[in-house]
Amino acid sequence: MSFLDKLFKKEPEPYTVDTEFGKFTMEYYDKEKTRPCYAYTGFGEWTDESGTYGIDDVEIYCDNEETFEMKNGLAMLKKVMSEQEFWLERARQGAADNWLTEDGTVLTWVIDENNKEVELPPDEFKKLLHVVSIHIYSDDGICLVLDGDYKGESLYTDHCIAVSLNGKGEVEECSL
């Protein structure tokens, strides 16, 4: 390939799939888009007690790396989106349980006026959390990424809470 061919090489169009949740674009391993990746990304809408808001990162892993289909992932996304209250409560509870202290409060990284980390009752902590990202894995696993603010400050500075759940809604892991 000549220098001019490389210079004016037209970048391939991203592979997209239209779904009932919007358009999902296949991710690639390399910037030349020659090796399809393991997942599709898109956007979503979430509704909770604070209203409806957009989620900028919805990722659905392929059923397998040979066909690049996402039938299982789309079915699980449909389940999650149709039962948002259930999944959000499970994720919130998993996050609260993970950082529960011996005195029954949830420790945050917010520093109060006395230069101490703020501890919140679990119910108050859970109300602060909202979904910022959804990842649907090929094995029906789900990861809801949560974030929240307390008096204008992020609960865990620039970190989010990743709550992994199985297809039944049972928390399997929680991390920052």
N, C-alpha and C positions, 0 to 999 in steps of 0.2 A: 504494500500500500504506500503510495507516494505521500510526501509531506502535505500537499494540497488536499488529497483525499482525507487525511487525518484531520486537517484543519477545518474542512467543511463537512465532515462526517455528520450526518443527521443522527441525533440521539433517538434510540427506539422509544416509541410511545410506551408508557407504563401499562401493564396488563391490569385491567380493572374488572370488577364484577359488581353489577347492580343487585342490591338486595332490598328487602323490605325496610332495612335500617339505613339505607343509603348506599353510596358507592364505596367499595373497598378496593384498595390498590395493593398489588403484590409487592412485597419487599424483595430486594435483591442483595446477594452477598457482596457484589462489587459495584462500583459506580458506573461501569460500562454496561451494566444490566445484561450480562451474559449468563449469569447463574442464578436462576430463581431461588428464592429463599424459602423459609419455613412458614411464613405467615402473611396475612393480609392486614392492612391497617385502614381505619376509617374513623368516623366520628359518631357520636351518639347523643341522645338526650336523656337526662335523668330527672326524675321528679321525686322530691321528698318534701318534708314539712316546710322547707324554706322556699319551695317553688320548683320551677323547671329550669334547668340550666344545661348547657352543652358540655360534653366530654370530648376533649380534643384527641384522646388516644384510646381507641378501641382496637384491640389486636386479636385476631383469630388465627390460631395455628392451623396449618394444613392437616388433613386427616392422615396423609402420608406424603413422603417427599417424592413419590413417583408420579402421582396424578395431580398433585397440588389442589385437590378438592378441599372444600371446607364445609361439607354437609353436616358433619357431627358438631363442629364449632358453631355453625349457624343455628342449629337446633338448640344448643345450650344457650346461645346468646338470646334466642327467642324466649326461652324459659326464664332467664335472668331478667330480661326487660319486661316481661309480663308479670313478674313477681318481685318488683324492685324493693318494696317494703320489707319483704322476707329476707332477701339477700343483704340489704343494707343493715338490718338489725343483727343478722348473724355476724357480719363483718365488724360492726361496731362493738358487739359483745366480745368477740375474739380479741379486739384491740384493747378493750378495757381490762379483760381478764389477764392479758399478757403483761400489762404494766401496773397491776394491782399491788399495792404495798401491804405490809403486815397490818397497818391501821385501817385498811379498807378503802384507801383513796388511790387515785391514779396519778402517778408522778409525770409531770411534763418538764420541758426544758425552759419554760417561761420563768423569768426572774422577776420577783415582786419588789416592792419598794424597800423591803428589808434585806434585799440581796439573797433571797432564798428561792429555791425552785417551787413553783406553784403546784400544789396537790389538789385535785378536784374529786368530788364524789363521782362514782362511776356514771350515774345517770346524767349529770351535768357534762361530763367528758364526752359521753356518747352523742349528746345533742349537738356538739360542736363539729363532729366529723361529717364530711361529705365526700362523695366519690369523685376522683379526678382522673382515673384510668381504669380500664377493664381489660383483662387478658383472659382469653378462653383457650385452653389447651386441648390437644387432640384426645386426651384421656378423660374428658369431661371435667377436668379440674378448672377452677376459676381463681383468678387473683383480682380482688378489688383493692385498688390503691386509694387510700383515704388521706385527707388532709383537713386541717382545721385551725382556727385562730381563737385566741383568748385575749380579750381586751385589745384587739388590734395586733397581737403578736402571734406568730406561728407557733403551734404547740411544740414542734421539734425542729426549730430553726428552718433550715432548707431541706429537711428530710420529710418524707411521706411514710405512711404506714402501709405495708403490703400484707394483706390478709389472704392466705391461700385456703380455699375451701374445696371440698369434693363435690360431686354432682348432687349430693343429698343436702348440702348446706352445712356440713360439719367442718369446723375449723381444723385445718391440718398444720398450719404454721402461721406465725405472725412475726414480722420484722420491720425494722426501719430501713 
